[in-house]
């Protein structure tokens, strides 16, 4: 009877209102991250910090956020999911206010660490709340609401951040979180509730006197912290040619391997790594990792290409990216409806095919002469298929897993997506730098006197400058400078094309893999539905 009661449990309030309530905090947290990226130069100038030092504002948040994600499921179970979620919202809101008041870089970094801890508890709790609030056959629709916030917020973040910073000050990119956070806490207090099974599990943990898995927590925190140092500083320090990066990388590997071994053997682990023995969960985490790499990698790459090679300002680059958010706004509800009606595995294959095709389209059309419409089309096309990956993957990850483990599934899902994004950005940035340098060296070998093509190009530019009134001696020097600029432009463009092409190939290889997953069990129709038929 107890199991039947749990299966029939539904929240007191409409599940759509619950979805909108928890999504509000997600939107706030993701938007704040992308806004801060745009404001870094202004913050550095105002606080007297260098550009390198200003990146600590981002890395401090990412490290603390990554550390809390794996243990969020345990914290939600130990202290109650609603209580943990509201505490996370409160901490994020208060630390946002303190970030806005910070008079120095040191204090701002400290408050960003607190903000990262609060933000790290939001996404896993929200996904678990949605998984419990919506019936299994409607879970895709609930995740669609959440997914729109995750994708739209970073799409509009650069534009909003640039406008706020230009018209007010960087302080307001943090202050705007305060009213949103307060509204979120008030709505959560009224709308959200813990299901009966979670209350029983919390009581069982308390009655058994199960303490914190300090060793598991320490290992994952140290391992993730070291990994973030490697990813953030690797390119700057020439990766493993640096003793510091090599040491941090080795430390990260050892700590994380020890963490997995410890958690597998621990009776009450802080993270249930045994879930990876389930085929659906393990496969879904692989897809989530790739999704994080593609989404975050291209979100960084395309604006960088537009600003460094095409001369766009931050606002124009943000506008070119905005189409991706709007297409996701359209596609998420469609995918949410379809995931309950068609085989979600086939949906994922279609999503991977669409994304691979879009990346190929991007590789073909990336060039220094492309117009704004082409850039906007690239981003729009590239994000159109992500909804068909995100929602089915999230839905299939829960198949065959007890409801008591919902917190663990959502926590690991958010953690893997964030790590995938961090690794993707680091790898793509490194590849762009290295491949661009290789291309430049190759092109320079042909840019020598005596090469007819080089001589004709140089002579043509020199003559054009002379015709424009430049002295002959000066025209020669300027001609060499312009040729070098053209070589660098071509080398960098070819690097972007190669990296995007590689991403297209990787995603294309994933097209058949969703079929190894198990389908969700078919839903039995209720008496009312049978009567309607």
SEGUZA-611040 format. One record per residue (C-alpha): residue number from 1; y, z, x. Coordinates in steps of 0.5 Angstrom, whole numbers, plus 500, padded with zeros to 3 digits. Example, Ala and Ser with C-alpha at 12.3 -4.5 7.8 and 13.67 -1.06 7.14 Angstrom:
rec num: 1&v: 491&w: 516&u: 525;
rec num: 2&v: 498&w: 514&u: 527;
//
This chain:
rec num: 1&v: 500&w: 500&u: 500;
rec num: 2&v: 505&w: 502&u: 506;
rec num: 3&v: 504&w: 495&u: 509;
rec num: 4&v: 505&w: 491&u: 502;
rec num: 5&v: 511&w: 495&u: 501;
rec num: 6&v: 514&w: 493&u: 508;
rec num: 7&v: 512&w: 486&u: 506;
rec num: 8&v: 516&w: 486&u: 500;
rec num: 9&v: 522&w: 490&u: 503;
rec num: 10&v: 529&w: 486&u: 502;
rec num: 11&v: 536&w: 489&u: 504;
rec num: 12&v: 540&w: 492&u: 499;
rec num: 13&v: 545&w: 487&u: 500;
rec num: 14&v: 545&w: 479&u: 500;
rec num: 15&v: 542&w: 476&u: 506;
rec num: 16&v: 547&w: 471&u: 507;
rec num: 17&v: 553&w: 477&u: 507;
rec num: 18&v: 548&w: 480&u: 512;
rec num: 19&v: 548&w: 474&u: 516;
rec num: 20&v: 556&w: 473&u: 516;
rec num: 21&v: 557&w: 480&u: 518;
rec num: 22&v: 553&w: 480&u: 524;
rec num: 23&v: 555&w: 473&u: 526;
rec num: 24&v: 562&w: 475&u: 526;
rec num: 25&v: 561&w: 480&u: 533;
rec num: 26&v: 557&w: 474&u: 536;
rec num: 27&v: 563&w: 469&u: 535;
rec num: 28&v: 567&w: 474&u: 538;
rec num: 29&v: 563&w: 476&u: 544;
rec num: 30&v: 561&w: 468&u: 546;
rec num: 31&v: 569&w: 466&u: 544;
rec num: 32&v: 571&w: 471&u: 549;
rec num: 33&v: 567&w: 469&u: 555;
rec num: 34&v: 569&w: 462&u: 554;
rec num: 35&v: 577&w: 464&u: 553;
rec num: 36&v: 576&w: 468&u: 560;
rec num: 37&v: 574&w: 462&u: 564;
rec num: 38&v: 580&w: 458&u: 562;
rec num: 39&v: 585&w: 464&u: 564;
rec num: 40&v: 583&w: 466&u: 571;
rec num: 41&v: 588&w: 463&u: 574;
rec num: 42&v: 593&w: 466&u: 570;
rec num: 43&v: 590&w: 473&u: 571;
rec num: 44&v: 589&w: 472&u: 578;
rec num: 45&v: 597&w: 470&u: 579;
rec num: 46&v: 599&w: 476&u: 575;
rec num: 47&v: 595&w: 481&u: 578;
rec num: 48&v: 596&w: 479&u: 585;
rec num: 49&v: 589&w: 477&u: 586;
rec num: 50&v: 586&w: 470&u: 590;
rec num: 51&v: 582&w: 465&u: 586;
rec num: 52&v: 575&w: 467&u: 589;
rec num: 53&v: 577&w: 475&u: 587;
rec num: 54&v: 578&w: 473&u: 580;
rec num: 55&v: 571&w: 470&u: 579;
rec num: 56&v: 569&w: 477&u: 579;
rec num: 57&v: 572&w: 478&u: 572;
rec num: 58&v: 566&w: 473&u: 570;
rec num: 59&v: 561&w: 475&u: 575;
rec num: 60&v: 562&w: 483&u: 573;
rec num: 61&v: 561&w: 481&u: 566;
rec num: 62&v: 555&w: 477&u: 567;
rec num: 63&v: 551&w: 482&u: 571;
rec num: 64&v: 552&w: 488&u: 566;
rec num: 65&v: 551&w: 483&u: 561;
rec num: 66&v: 544&w: 481&u: 564;
rec num: 67&v: 542&w: 488&u: 566;
rec num: 68&v: 542&w: 490&u: 558;
rec num: 69&v: 539&w: 484&u: 555;
rec num: 70&v: 532&w: 486&u: 557;
rec num: 71&v: 532&w: 493&u: 555;
rec num: 72&v: 536&w: 492&u: 549;
rec num: 73&v: 530&w: 492&u: 544;
rec num: 74&v: 527&w: 499&u: 547;
rec num: 75&v: 534&w: 502&u: 546;
rec num: 76&v: 534&w: 499&u: 539;
rec num: 77&v: 528&w: 502&u: 537;
rec num: 78&v: 529&w: 509&u: 541;
rec num: 79&v: 536&w: 510&u: 537;
rec num: 80&v: 536&w: 506&u: 531;
rec num: 81&v: 538&w: 498&u: 531;
rec num: 82&v: 544&w: 499&u: 526;
rec num: 83&v: 546&w: 505&u: 531;
rec num: 84&v: 545&w: 501&u: 537;
rec num: 85&v: 548&w: 495&u: 534;
rec num: 86&v: 555&w: 499&u: 532;
rec num: 87&v: 555&w: 502&u: 538;
rec num: 88&v: 555&w: 496&u: 542;
rec num: 89&v: 560&w: 493&u: 538;
rec num: 90&v: 565&w: 499&u: 539;
rec num: 91&v: 564&w: 499&u: 546;
rec num: 92&v: 565&w: 492&u: 546;
rec num: 93&v: 572&w: 493&u: 542;
rec num: 94&v: 574&w: 499&u: 546;
rec num: 95&v: 573&w: 495&u: 553;
rec num: 96&v: 576&w: 489&u: 550;
rec num: 97&v: 583&w: 493&u: 549;
rec num: 98&v: 582&w: 497&u: 556;
rec num: 99&v: 581&w: 490&u: 559;
rec num: 100&v: 588&w: 487&u: 556;
rec num: 101&v: 591&w: 494&u: 559;
rec num: 102&v: 588&w: 493&u: 566;
rec num: 103&v: 594&w: 494&u: 571;
rec num: 104&v: 590&w: 492&u: 577;
rec num: 105&v: 584&w: 487&u: 578;
rec num: 106&v: 579&w: 493&u: 580;
rec num: 107&v: 580&w: 496&u: 573;
rec num: 108&v: 580&w: 490&u: 570;
rec num: 109&v: 573&w: 488&u: 573;
rec num: 110&v: 571&w: 496&u: 571;
rec num: 111&v: 573&w: 495&u: 564;
rec num: 112&v: 569&w: 488&u: 564;
rec num: 113&v: 563&w: 491&u: 566;
rec num: 114&v: 563&w: 496&u: 560;
rec num: 115&v: 565&w: 490&u: 556;
rec num: 116&v: 558&w: 486&u: 559;
rec num: 117&v: 554&w: 492&u: 557;
rec num: 118&v: 557&w: 492&u: 550;
rec num: 119&v: 556&w: 485&u: 549;
rec num: 120&v: 549&w: 485&u: 552;
rec num: 121&v: 547&w: 489&u: 546;
rec num: 122&v: 550&w: 484&u: 541;
rec num: 123&v: 545&w: 478&u: 541;
rec num: 124&v: 538&w: 481&u: 541;
rec num: 125&v: 540&w: 486&u: 535;
rec num: 126&v: 543&w: 480&u: 531;
rec num: 127&v: 537&w: 476&u: 532;
rec num: 128&v: 532&w: 481&u: 530;
rec num: 129&v: 537&w: 483&u: 524;
rec num: 130&v: 536&w: 476&u: 521;
rec num: 131&v: 529&w: 476&u: 523;
rec num: 132&v: 528&w: 482&u: 518;
rec num: 133&v: 533&w: 480&u: 513;
rec num: 134&v: 531&w: 473&u: 511;
rec num: 135&v: 524&w: 472&u: 509;
rec num: 136&v: 520&w: 468&u: 514;
rec num: 137&v: 520&w: 461&u: 510;
rec num: 138&v: 528&w: 462&u: 510;
rec num: 139&v: 529&w: 465&u: 517;
rec num: 140&v: 531&w: 458&u: 520;
rec num: 141&v: 537&w: 458&u: 515;
rec num: 142&v: 539&w: 465&u: 518;
rec num: 143&v: 538&w: 463&u: 525;
rec num: 144&v: 542&w: 457&u: 523;
rec num: 145&v: 548&w: 461&u: 521;
rec num: 146&v: 548&w: 465&u: 528;
rec num: 147&v: 547&w: 459&u: 532;
rec num: 148&v: 553&w: 456&u: 529;
rec num: 149&v: 557&w: 462&u: 532;
rec num: 150&v: 553&w: 461&u: 539;
rec num: 151&v: 555&w: 454&u: 540;
rec num: 152&v: 562&w: 453&u: 536;
rec num: 153&v: 565&w: 459&u: 540;
rec num: 154&v: 564&w: 456&u: 547;
rec num: 155&v: 566&w: 449&u: 544;
rec num: 156&v: 573&w: 452&u: 542;
rec num: 157&v: 574&w: 457&u: 547;
rec num: 158&v: 577&w: 453&u: 552;
rec num: 159&v: 583&w: 450&u: 547;
rec num: 160&v: 584&w: 457&u: 544;
rec num: 161&v: 584&w: 460&u: 551;
rec num: 162&v: 589&w: 455&u: 554;
rec num: 163&v: 594&w: 456&u: 548;
rec num: 164&v: 594&w: 463&u: 548;
rec num: 165&v: 595&w: 464&u: 555;
rec num: 166&v: 600&w: 459&u: 555;
rec num: 167&v: 604&w: 461&u: 549;
rec num: 168&v: 603&w: 469&u: 550;
rec num: 169&v: 599&w: 472&u: 556;
rec num: 170&v: 592&w: 473&u: 558;
rec num: 171&v: 592&w: 480&u: 555;
rec num: 172&v: 592&w: 477&u: 548;
rec num: 173&v: 585&w: 474&u: 550;
rec num: 174&v: 582&w: 481&u: 550;
rec num: 175&v: 587&w: 484&u: 545;
rec num: 176&v: 584&w: 479&u: 539;
rec num: 177&v: 577&w: 482&u: 540;
rec num: 178&v: 580&w: 489&u: 537;
rec num: 179&v: 581&w: 487&u: 530;
rec num: 180&v: 575&w: 483&u: 529;
rec num: 181&v: 571&w: 488&u: 532;
rec num: 182&v: 574&w: 493&u: 527;
rec num: 183&v: 572&w: 489&u: 521;
rec num: 184&v: 565&w: 488&u: 524;
rec num: 185&v: 564&w: 495&u: 525;
rec num: 186&v: 566&w: 496&u: 518;
rec num: 187&v: 562&w: 491&u: 515;
rec num: 188&v: 556&w: 493&u: 519;
rec num: 189&v: 556&w: 500&u: 516;
rec num: 190&v: 556&w: 497&u: 509;
rec num: 191&v: 552&w: 491&u: 509;
rec num: 192&v: 546&w: 492&u: 515;
rec num: 193&v: 540&w: 497&u: 514;
rec num: 194&v: 534&w: 499&u: 518;
rec num: 195&v: 528&w: 496&u: 515;
rec num: 196&v: 522&w: 502&u: 513;
rec num: 197&v: 518&w: 500&u: 519;
rec num: 198&v: 523&w: 500&u: 524;
rec num: 199&v: 525&w: 507&u: 522;
rec num: 200&v: 518&w: 509&u: 522;
rec num: 201&v: 517&w: 507&u: 529;
rec num: 202&v: 523&w: 510&u: 531;
rec num: 203&v: 521&w: 517&u: 528;
rec num: 204&v: 514&w: 516&u: 532;
rec num: 205&v: 517&w: 515&u: 539;
rec num: 206&v: 522&w: 521&u: 538;
rec num: 207&v: 516&w: 525&u: 535;
rec num: 208&v: 511&w: 523&u: 541;
rec num: 209&v: 517&w: 525&u: 546;
rec num: 210&v: 517&w: 518&u: 549;
rec num: 211&v: 522&w: 518&u: 555;
rec num: 212&v: 526&w: 513&u: 558;
rec num: 213&v: 522&w: 508&u: 562;
rec num: 214&v: 526&w: 509&u: 568;
rec num: 215&v: 522&w: 506&u: 573;
rec num: 216&v: 522&w: 499&u: 569;
rec num: 217&v: 529&w: 500&u: 567;
rec num: 218&v: 531&w: 501&u: 575;
rec num: 219&v: 527&w: 495&u: 577;
rec num: 220&v: 530&w: 490&u: 572;
rec num: 221&v: 537&w: 492&u: 573;
rec num: 222&v: 536&w: 491&u: 581;
rec num: 223&v: 532&w: 485&u: 580;
rec num: 224&v: 537&w: 482&u: 575;
rec num: 225&v: 543&w: 484&u: 579;
rec num: 226&v: 541&w: 481&u: 586;
rec num: 227&v: 539&w: 475&u: 582;
rec num: 228&v: 546&w: 474&u: 579;
rec num: 229&v: 549&w: 475&u: 586;
rec num: 230&v: 545&w: 469&u: 589;
rec num: 231&v: 547&w: 465&u: 583;
rec num: 232&v: 554&w: 467&u: 583;
rec num: 233&v: 555&w: 467&u: 591;
rec num: 234&v: 550&w: 462&u: 593;
rec num: 235&v: 554&w: 455&u: 594;
rec num: 236&v: 560&w: 459&u: 597;
rec num: 237&v: 555&w: 462&u: 602;
rec num: 238&v: 551&w: 456&u: 603;
rec num: 239&v: 545&w: 459&u: 600;
rec num: 240&v: 539&w: 461&u: 604;
rec num: 241&v: 543&w: 459&u: 610;
rec num: 242&v: 546&w: 466&u: 609;
rec num: 243&v: 543&w: 472&u: 611;
rec num: 244&v: 546&w: 476&u: 605;
rec num: 245&v: 544&w: 471&u: 600;
rec num: 246&v: 537&w: 470&u: 603;
rec num: 247&v: 536&w: 478&u: 603;
rec num: 248&v: 539&w: 478&u: 596;
rec num: 249&v: 534&w: 473&u: 594;
rec num: 250&v: 528&w: 476&u: 597;
rec num: 251&v: 530&w: 483&u: 594;
rec num: 252&v: 530&w: 480&u: 587;
rec num: 253&v: 524&w: 476&u: 587;
rec num: 254&v: 520&w: 483&u: 590;
rec num: 255&v: 524&w: 487&u: 584;
rec num: 256&v: 522&w: 483&u: 579;
rec num: 257&v: 515&w: 482&u: 581;
rec num: 258&v: 514&w: 489&u: 581;
rec num: 259&v: 518&w: 490&u: 574;
rec num: 260&v: 513&w: 485&u: 571;
rec num: 261&v: 507&w: 489&u: 574;
rec num: 262&v: 509&w: 496&u: 572;
rec num: 263&v: 511&w: 494&u: 565;
rec num: 264&v: 504&w: 490&u: 564;
rec num: 265&v: 501&w: 497&u: 566;
rec num: 266&v: 506&w: 502&u: 563;
rec num: 267&v: 503&w: 504&u: 556;
rec num: 268&v: 510&w: 504&u: 553;
rec num: 269&v: 514&w: 499&u: 557;
rec num: 270&v: 522&w: 498&u: 556;
rec num: 271&v: 520&w: 491&u: 556;
rec num: 272&v: 513&w: 488&u: 553;
rec num: 273&v: 512&w: 483&u: 558;
rec num: 274&v: 505&w: 482&u: 555;
rec num: 275&v: 508&w: 478&u: 549;
rec num: 276&v: 508&w: 472&u: 554;
rec num: 277&v: 500&w: 472&u: 553;
rec num: 278&v: 502&w: 469&u: 546;
rec num: 279&v: 502&w: 462&u: 547;
rec num: 280&v: 508&w: 461&u: 542;
rec num: 281&v: 512&w: 466&u: 545;
rec num: 282&v: 511&w: 464&u: 552;
rec num: 283&v: 512&w: 456&u: 550;
rec num: 284&v: 519&w: 458&u: 546;
rec num: 285&v: 521&w: 462&u: 552;
rec num: 286&v: 521&w: 456&u: 556;
rec num: 287&v: 524&w: 452&u: 551;
rec num: 288&v: 530&w: 457&u: 551;
rec num: 289&v: 531&w: 457&u: 558;
rec num: 290&v: 531&w: 449&u: 558;
rec num: 291&v: 536&w: 450&u: 552;
rec num: 292&v: 540&w: 455&u: 556;
rec num: 293&v: 540&w: 450&u: 562;
rec num: 294&v: 542&w: 444&u: 559;
rec num: 295&v: 548&w: 447&u: 554;
rec num: 296&v: 551&w: 451&u: 559;
rec num: 297&v: 550&w: 446&u: 565;
rec num: 298&v: 554&w: 440&u: 561;
rec num: 299&v: 559&w: 445&u: 558;
rec num: 300&v: 561&w: 446&u: 565;
rec num: 301&v: 560&w: 439&u: 568;
rec num: 302&v: 564&w: 435&u: 563;
rec num: 303&v: 570&w: 439&u: 563;
rec num: 304&v: 570&w: 439&u: 571;
rec num: 305&v: 569&w: 431&u: 571;
rec num: 306&v: 575&w: 430&u: 566;
rec num: 307&v: 580&w: 435&u: 570;
rec num: 308&v: 578&w: 433&u: 577;
rec num: 309&v: 576&w: 426&u: 576;
rec num: 310&v: 580&w: 423&u: 570;
rec num: 311&v: 586&w: 428&u: 571;
rec num: 312&v: 586&w: 431&u: 564;
rec num: 313&v: 589&w: 438&u: 563;
rec num: 314&v: 585&w: 444&u: 560;
rec num: 315&v: 587&w: 443&u: 553;
rec num: 316&v: 585&w: 435&u: 553;
rec num: 317&v: 579&w: 437&u: 556;
rec num: 318&v: 578&w: 443&u: 551;
rec num: 319&v: 579&w: 437&u: 546;
rec num: 320&v: 574&w: 433&u: 548;
rec num: 321&v: 569&w: 438&u: 548;
rec num: 322&v: 571&w: 440&u: 541;
rec num: 323&v: 567&w: 435&u: 538;
rec num: 324&v: 560&w: 438&u: 540;
rec num: 325&v: 562&w: 444&u: 536;
rec num: 326&v: 564&w: 440&u: 530;
rec num: 327&v: 557&w: 436&u: 530;
rec num: 328&v: 553&w: 443&u: 531;
rec num: 329&v: 557&w: 446&u: 525;
rec num: 330&v: 554&w: 440&u: 521;
rec num: 331&v: 547&w: 440&u: 524;
rec num: 332&v: 545&w: 447&u: 524;
rec num: 333&v: 545&w: 448&u: 516;
rec num: 334&v: 541&w: 441&u: 516;
rec num: 335&v: 536&w: 444&u: 521;
rec num: 336&v: 536&w: 450&u: 518;
rec num: 337&v: 533&w: 447&u: 511;
rec num: 338&v: 529&w: 442&u: 515;
rec num: 339&v: 525&w: 448&u: 519;
rec num: 340&v: 522&w: 451&u: 512;
rec num: 341&v: 520&w: 444&u: 510;
rec num: 342&v: 517&w: 440&u: 516;
rec num: 343&v: 513&w: 441&u: 522;
rec num: 344&v: 518&w: 445&u: 526;
rec num: 345&v: 514&w: 443&u: 532;
rec num: 346&v: 516&w: 435&u: 530;
rec num: 347&v: 523&w: 437&u: 529;
rec num: 348&v: 523&w: 440&u: 537;
rec num: 349&v: 520&w: 434&u: 539;
rec num: 350&v: 526&w: 430&u: 536;
rec num: 351&v: 531&w: 434&u: 538;
rec num: 352&v: 528&w: 433&u: 545;
rec num: 353&v: 528&w: 426&u: 544;
rec num: 354&v: 535&w: 426&u: 542;
rec num: 355&v: 538&w: 430&u: 547;
rec num: 356&v: 534&w: 426&u: 553;
rec num: 357&v: 537&w: 420&u: 550;
rec num: 358&v: 544&w: 423&u: 549;
rec num: 359&v: 544&w: 425&u: 557;
rec num: 360&v: 542&w: 418&u: 559;
rec num: 361&v: 548&w: 415&u: 555;
rec num: 362&v: 552&w: 420&u: 559;
rec num: 363&v: 549&w: 418&u: 565;
rec num: 364&v: 550&w: 410&u: 563;
rec num: 365&v: 558&w: 411&u: 561;
rec num: 366&v: 560&w: 416&u: 566;
rec num: 367&v: 566&w: 413&u: 570;
rec num: 368&v: 573&w: 414&u: 572;
rec num: 369&v: 575&w: 409&u: 568;
rec num: 370&v: 572&w: 412&u: 561;
rec num: 371&v: 577&w: 413&u: 556;
rec num: 372&v: 578&w: 420&u: 551;
rec num: 373&v: 574&w: 417&u: 546;
rec num: 374&v: 568&w: 416&u: 550;
rec num: 375&v: 568&w: 423&u: 553;
rec num: 376&v: 569&w: 426&u: 546;
rec num: 377&v: 563&w: 421&u: 544;
rec num: 378&v: 559&w: 424&u: 550;
rec num: 379&v: 559&w: 431&u: 548;
rec num: 380&v: 558&w: 430&u: 541;
rec num: 381&v: 552&w: 426&u: 542;
rec num: 382&v: 549&w: 431&u: 547;
rec num: 383&v: 550&w: 437&u: 542;
rec num: 384&v: 547&w: 433&u: 536;
rec num: 385&v: 540&w: 434&u: 537;
rec num: 386&v: 540&w: 442&u: 540;
rec num: 387&v: 540&w: 445&u: 533;
rec num: 388&v: 533&w: 441&u: 532;
rec num: 389&v: 531&w: 445&u: 538;
rec num: 390&v: 534&w: 452&u: 537;
rec num: 391&v: 532&w: 453&u: 530;
rec num: 392&v: 525&w: 451&u: 531;
rec num: 393&v: 524&w: 455&u: 537;
rec num: 394&v: 527&w: 461&u: 535;
rec num: 395&v: 522&w: 461&u: 528;
rec num: 396&v: 516&w: 459&u: 532;
rec num: 397&v: 517&w: 465&u: 537;
rec num: 398&v: 516&w: 470&u: 532;
rec num: 399&v: 509&w: 467&u: 529;
rec num: 400&v: 503&w: 471&u: 530;
rec num: 401&v: 508&w: 477&u: 533;
rec num: 402&v: 508&w: 484&u: 529;
rec num: 403&v: 515&w: 486&u: 526;
rec num: 404&v: 515&w: 492&u: 530;
rec num: 405&v: 516&w: 487&u: 536;
rec num: 406&v: 522&w: 483&u: 533;
rec num: 407&v: 527&w: 487&u: 537;
rec num: 408&v: 523&w: 485&u: 543;
rec num: 409&v: 522&w: 478&u: 541;
rec num: 410&v: 530&w: 477&u: 540;
rec num: 411&v: 532&w: 481&u: 546;
rec num: 412&v: 527&w: 477&u: 551;
rec num: 413&v: 530&w: 470&u: 547;
rec num: 414&v: 537&w: 472&u: 549;
rec num: 415&v: 536&w: 474&u: 556;
rec num: 416&v: 532&w: 468&u: 558;
rec num: 417&v: 537&w: 463&u: 555;
rec num: 418&v: 543&w: 467&u: 559;
rec num: 419&v: 538&w: 467&u: 565;
rec num: 420&v: 537&w: 459&u: 564;
rec num: 421&v: 545&w: 458&u: 563;
rec num: 422&v: 546&w: 462&u: 570;
rec num: 423&v: 541&w: 458&u: 574;
rec num: 424&v: 543&w: 452&u: 570;
rec num: 425&v: 550&w: 452&u: 572;
rec num: 426&v: 548&w: 454&u: 579;
rec num: 427&v: 543&w: 449&u: 581;
rec num: 428&v: 548&w: 443&u: 578;
rec num: 429&v: 554&w: 446&u: 581;
rec num: 430&v: 550&w: 446&u: 588;
rec num: 431&v: 547&w: 439&u: 587;
rec num: 432&v: 554&w: 436&u: 585;
rec num: 433&v: 556&w: 438&u: 592;
rec num: 434&v: 550&w: 436&u: 596;
rec num: 435&v: 549&w: 429&u: 593;
rec num: 436&v: 557&w: 428&u: 593;
rec num: 437&v: 557&w: 429&u: 600;
rec num: 438&v: 551&w: 425&u: 601;
rec num: 439&v: 554&w: 419&u: 597;
rec num: 440&v: 560&w: 420&u: 601;
rec num: 441&v: 557&w: 419&u: 608;
rec num: 442&v: 553&w: 413&u: 606;
rec num: 443&v: 559&w: 410&u: 603;
rec num: 444&v: 563&w: 412&u: 610;
rec num: 445&v: 558&w: 408&u: 614;
rec num: 446&v: 560&w: 402&u: 611;
rec num: 447&v: 567&w: 403&u: 611;
rec num: 448&v: 568&w: 401&u: 618;
rec num: 449&v: 573&w: 395&u: 621;
rec num: 450&v: 569&w: 389&u: 621;
rec num: 451&v: 565&w: 390&u: 615;
rec num: 452&v: 568&w: 384&u: 611;
rec num: 453&v: 568&w: 388&u: 604;
rec num: 454&v: 572&w: 394&u: 607;
rec num: 455&v: 577&w: 389&u: 611;
rec num: 456&v: 579&w: 385&u: 605;
rec num: 457&v: 580&w: 392&u: 601;
rec num: 458&v: 584&w: 395&u: 606;
rec num: 459&v: 588&w: 389&u: 607;
rec num: 460&v: 589&w: 388&u: 600;
rec num: 461&v: 592&w: 395&u: 599;
rec num: 462&v: 596&w: 394&u: 605;
rec num: 463&v: 599&w: 388&u: 603;
rec num: 464&v: 600&w: 391&u: 596;
rec num: 465&v: 604&w: 397&u: 599;
rec num: 466&v: 608&w: 392&u: 603;
rec num: 467&v: 610&w: 388&u: 597;
rec num: 468&v: 612&w: 394&u: 594;
rec num: 469&v: 617&w: 396&u: 599;
rec num: 470&v: 613&w: 400&u: 604;
rec num: 471&v: 614&w: 399&u: 611;
rec num: 472&v: 608&w: 396&u: 615;
rec num: 473&v: 606&w: 402&u: 619;
rec num: 474&v: 606&w: 407&u: 614;
rec num: 475&v: 603&w: 402&u: 609;
rec num: 476&v: 597&w: 402&u: 614;
rec num: 477&v: 596&w: 409&u: 614;
rec num: 478&v: 597&w: 410&u: 606;
rec num: 479&v: 592&w: 404&u: 605;
rec num: 480&v: 587&w: 408&u: 609;
rec num: 481&v: 588&w: 414&u: 605;
rec num: 482&v: 587&w: 410&u: 599;
rec num: 483&v: 581&w: 408&u: 601;
rec num: 484&v: 578&w: 415&u: 603;
rec num: 485&v: 580&w: 417&u: 596;
rec num: 486&v: 576&w: 411&u: 592;
rec num: 487&v: 570&w: 413&u: 597;
rec num: 488&v: 571&w: 420&u: 595;
rec num: 489&v: 572&w: 418&u: 587;
rec num: 490&v: 566&w: 414&u: 587;
rec num: 491&v: 561&w: 419&u: 591;
rec num: 492&v: 563&w: 424&u: 586;
rec num: 493&v: 562&w: 420&u: 580;
rec num: 494&v: 555&w: 417&u: 583;
rec num: 495&v: 553&w: 425&u: 584;
rec num: 496&v: 555&w: 426&u: 577;
rec num: 497&v: 551&w: 420&u: 574;
rec num: 498&v: 545&w: 422&u: 578;
rec num: 499&v: 545&w: 430&u: 576;
rec num: 500&v: 545&w: 428&u: 569;
rec num: 501&v: 540&w: 423&u: 570;
rec num: 502&v: 535&w: 428&u: 572;
rec num: 503&v: 537&w: 432&u: 567;
rec num: 504&v: 535&w: 427&u: 562;
rec num: 505&v: 528&w: 426&u: 565;
rec num: 506&v: 527&w: 433&u: 565;
rec num: 507&v: 528&w: 434&u: 558;
rec num: 508&v: 524&w: 427&u: 556;
rec num: 509&v: 518&w: 431&u: 559;
rec num: 510&v: 519&w: 436&u: 554;
rec num: 511&v: 518&w: 432&u: 548;
rec num: 512&v: 510&w: 432&u: 547;
rec num: 513&v: 510&w: 440&u: 549;
rec num: 514&v: 512&w: 443&u: 542;
rec num: 515&v: 505&w: 440&u: 539;
rec num: 516&v: 501&w: 446&u: 543;
rec num: 517&v: 505&w: 451&u: 539;
rec num: 518&v: 502&w: 454&u: 533;
rec num: 519&v: 505&w: 452&u: 526;
rec num: 520&v: 508&w: 458&u: 522;
rec num: 521&v: 503&w: 460&u: 516;
rec num: 522&v: 504&w: 457&u: 510;
rec num: 523&v: 508&w: 461&u: 505;
rec num: 524&v: 504&w: 463&u: 498;
rec num: 525&v: 509&w: 461&u: 492;
rec num: 526&v: 511&w: 467&u: 488;
rec num: 527&v: 509&w: 468&u: 481;
rec num: 528&v: 516&w: 465&u: 479;
rec num: 529&v: 516&w: 459&u: 483;
rec num: 530&v: 509&w: 457&u: 481;
rec num: 531&v: 512&w: 458&u: 474;
rec num: 532&v: 517&w: 453&u: 475;
rec num: 533&v: 512&w: 448&u: 478;
//
